[in-house]
């Protein structure tokens, strides 16, 4: 475990997972799935695998593509405004 904590602030209309009370799941991206994607596909790929990253040290995120990729991903979500 990395010890990294991610928070995603959404409205109450965004289901957190399939166990939510909402039943129309057709093209829904769940908050939990979004957080998993952000960690595994954006954070790990853009920051952890960056040659500038040294384990346990601070890294300037502006030197990575993380912010740009995160903005692009979130903007594509149907519940993002």
PyMOL commands that set and color helices and strands:
alter all, ss='L'
color gray80, all
select helices_A, chain A and resi 31-48+61-63+66-76
alter helices_A, ss='H'
color red, helices_A
deselect
rebuild
show_as cartoon
